[in-house]
Amino acid sequence: MDGQNKTQSGRPTLYKPEYAEMAHNYCLLGATNDELAGFFNVSPSTVDNWLSVHSEFATAVGNGRAAADASIARKLFQRALGYDYDTRKIFMYRGTAVEVPCTMHMPADVGACIFWLRNRRRHQWLERARPDPDDSGLTVLEIEEAAERARRMREQAHEQ
């Protein structure tokens, strides 16, 4: 047997080459190392060992996690900006159901904006326990209040 088929202690490895693709697919769903261990019915330390010994396994896990993270980041970014989506509404017209295509608008989510900025622009957007008297900028609370006022004004404008 070659070194790829034995563990560092000389015992045969439980690892199989097809595990790389399986791990990649599971990591696309957000699997952690502990969840991978449960999936493959091995200990977490065995998964750690596979990650260090089998480069194709480590690459597959890393690529799966990167793709999952990128997908979530895109959705968070869309949520922070707001977006439109096409859908259909069903109305009753003279006793008959009528399906009408329409575009719906999801407004920007202030919480997603703050989360994004606190992670991407940490120094400018970390919440402070006490306001700095020398800082003339807006606080996070003031920005949230302004966003809420803008949302209410937009709703009132659509009602008129």
Summary of the structure (lengths in Angstrom):
residues: 160
radius of gyration: 25.4
end to end distance: 78.2
largest distance: 78.8
contacts: 354
relative contact order: 0.08
helix: 58%
strand: 15%
